């Protein structure tokens, strides 16, 4: 997240406090001076530690049910023994202490025979088999009694990034002077194509502009994309920069770009500049030097005086500026992160040492819309969960618009359905909060205490809650939930310790598969209880 020293105009959610840095987070690049405002337990990390310590781990539904059955059986057995002993005492000729002792021994024998002493062993075997089956589905259960809990879940509260989405930034749209282009395919695998009006992008002005946008975005970045064993693709560097490399490979122009350009200098990205530029030698143009810039569209547009139209360059007039800003708004309304690309060939002998001068009089090329795409299997799993009567909600620290877009794409909510932010939750009293939790399925820009409060409110309404998470901020809610589910690949050690189950593949579909397995285990336990109870009754 980019940080800015400017004071915020008013209260902001934790994820929007751009003027603050927090204990436990890593600095990716840049430098700065900070004023310490809190230490130790007064930091956000300390607040999470206090919540984690104060959160009590509740018994699982299976433990509660077995306890209830045990108490019920105990009462029933005692009542039956008293009735039987009383009837014998009243109907029999009891004269001596030996006769009385015989009747009491009969009552004790009846009580012992009625107790299903094989139940603990049967439960252990059934649950152990369930653990083995769940492990085969990449769901590692830490606590035996939690196996059945997942099958009893009525609500699954899930994080977004990496669980419902691929955690692989992908360019979805490209907007240039000649129109809008859609990029198919998701993730880092360069499988897909560029389309315009439903057909593959063909030769013409729009293709020429897209080539410059994607090649320029790839040049003004330091990420690397490569294929590894098993046909998988991985990146090194910033995921947003890698998105340009993936789209460029889909267009099939990466090899030519690498052979054509050679970097000789770089003006790195900073939060103040909100852009990055590189100087490249163009070997196809007589080793001419060109400056390539990538950054926030509004910032980059201020440095541009011309615009690329097909293979030509035109003056960037006020009408064109407004159209470009309207394109940016269109992409933002679709919950896409926007980046723009511009360039300028340098004149022979032009000074290359002054960055401020180099990044002026640029030629604007276009804007891309980037998103972390939802997992295809997650959408199918959510539909399956809903058919099974399980409600799925999303709790994320991301922007509300992004959260709503992903939730609608996955079928968690209908398009246009309301979402709640952490600041809006803070304004609700207990009654309004409890009512909102029953009606709202997407929560954005939430803090750790909001997650914990949402889980507690769902449980108070009688729900069995399964909660997923990967960060330290998720740990209190995971511990409080009926079954906390940690991410095995991206999850922190604190989260894994607080959870009762760990997903080895960080996939939401695995949760639904584990729920199916848990319901089978619940059914087996119920059949076992009936069988044990019948045997005990027959024996007694």
Secondary structure as UniProt FT lines:
FT   HELIX           14..16
FT   TURN            18..19
FT   TURN            23..24
FT   HELIX           40..42
FT   HELIX           44..54
FT   HELIX           61..91
FT   HELIX           97..114
FT   TURN            117..118
FT   HELIX           119..136
FT   TURN            137..138
FT   STRAND          139..141
FT   HELIX           144..146
FT   HELIX           147..152
FT   STRAND          155..158
FT   TURN            161..164
FT   STRAND          165..176
FT   TURN            177..178
FT   STRAND          179..183
FT   STRAND          194..196
FT   TURN            197..198
FT   STRAND          199..200
FT   HELIX           205..219
FT   STRAND          224..227
FT   HELIX           229..231
FT   STRAND          233..236
FT   HELIX           239..251
FT   HELIX           254..260
FT   STRAND          261..267
FT   TURN            271..273
FT   STRAND          275..282
FT   HELIX           283..285
FT   TURN            286..287
FT   STRAND          288..295
FT   HELIX           297..302
FT   STRAND          304..309
FT   TURN            310..311
FT   STRAND          312..315
FT   HELIX           318..333
FT   TURN            334..335
FT   STRAND          337..345
FT   TURN            348..349
FT   HELIX           355..358
FT   STRAND          362..374
FT   HELIX           376..387
FT   TURN            388..389
FT   STRAND          391..395
FT   HELIX           400..410
FT   TURN            415..416
FT   STRAND          420..421
FT   HELIX           422..426
FT   HELIX           430..439
FT   STRAND          442..444
FT   HELIX           448..460
FT   TURN            461..462
FT   STRAND          465..469
FT   HELIX           472..474
FT   HELIX           475..480
FT   STRAND          483..487
FT   TURN            488..490
FT   HELIX           493..498
FT   STRAND          501..503
FT   HELIX           508..539
//
